[in-house]
Amino acid sequence: MSLQTEVELLRRVTLFAHIDTTKLKLLAFTSERLTYGEGQALFHEGDLGDGAYLILDGEVDVLRNSDSGLILVNHLVKHSLVGEMSILCDVPRTANVVATMPVDALKIRKETFFQLLKEVPQLALEIMRELARRLNHTNDELVAARAALKARSGA
Amino acid sequence: MAENILFGTSSDPAFALNALAVNPQVRHAIAAAGLEDDLVEMGRSIAATMVELFRDFTPDHPFFEEFSFISAAQLPAYELLLKRALGPVTGINGADREKLLVLPFRYIEARHRLGLIDDKIKARIVEARQSFEIQMRGQGSRAVDFYEPLEYNAGATILDNVLFGRMAYGVAQASERVNGVVRDILGAETLEPIILRKGLTFHAGAAGKRLSPVQRQKISLARALIKTPDLLVVNGALSSLDDRQRQEIIASVLSSRAGLATFWVLGQEEQASLFGRILKFEHGRLVMDTTTAELPAAREAAQ
């Protein structure tokens, strides 16, 4: 798969949908292409976040450590971006991400990502939008959870 | 690309990566294999990509040093060259041809992914490799130590001599897995003293430029430790390592410094349990001052 194909794939990620081709090409060129075998971890909870991963092919499980073992919190398919939270907020990885089949990924390094944010204000805007969208989604879930709790305690 | 043609190691500056495009033996082999036009075409593609990607960056931007095939100072000249060199590659001559020929030697298809090397070019590169070796041997030149499966190559690292191949680019954790296998084969006991001795003679480069950030940080810490100071202050010195490695190093440093004071600035409270006294700051304010034994109680009180 060449840089050109990677650019096409980057474009399918919401975050990058409106970034111009040259900048996406730059993002791909300054990123590392990595392949993982089934069961291999992209990163572990608690690791230092050194980059975000774009899944070009394959699928991954997002698992969190808990007292009762690993808990599956998400399953991501190709064209998903994973691990960007940890580099944006500068916190250690909040989950384990494990390949559930052979995975082909583009690792966007933290420094490159921030350099790019500086050069491409539009990307910063897209990220704000995406984060706001997620916050909105989390708020909805919170409201639903509270309503469910209320209904249960009322019953 | 350069390694694929040389197929050996050399300490002669005439065969260094940056000198290959003007090295007469290399040029002769490239011409003999009919590879020169291919390389000029590759050079033109690389130059066009570099100009496209990096033209908007200021000359001091770190991207140039890390990623660009063309330095910031040379980029405008290549931009002009590309405007001149539009037609078929056979029409590019003189200085322009030389400038484009320089670029592909550093190119690694698996890493740079510009899609420049097809089967035909691969075959010509192998042909150039053979013609280069025949020529060098014919001249009785010992400038290049060619790779020979049954001989030790003095110019290559111990690992390269064992592997006798390249670690596949882009396979996650490949080096850890390969290193593990090599260690298993050779046996840690036999290998470690040799590697330690060899490693200590390795040229680290100016300010450790040839070392990885992790290696640089470990060496800085080792330098501080070797002085056995009465008070050791560590602040962000292991930021390139992951949590598990950091935790291991903290534990071993502390056990090596029994009876001496060690002050460590930690990013996470969890790592504090190894220390005798814990001070916690939030937004520049001291919010907790406790000992390890009292830590659980102090945490509860804080909540």
Interface residues (C-beta under 8 A of the other chain):
Chain A: M1 S2 L3 Q4 E6 T22 K25 L26 A28 F29 T30 E32 R33 L34 T35 Y36 Q40 L42 G46 D47 L48 P92 E111 Q115 E119
Chain B: T49 E52 L53 F54 D56 F57 H61 P62 F63 E66 F67 A110 R111 H112 R113 L114 G115 Y169 G170 V171 A172 Q173 S239 S240 L241 D242 D243 R244 Q268
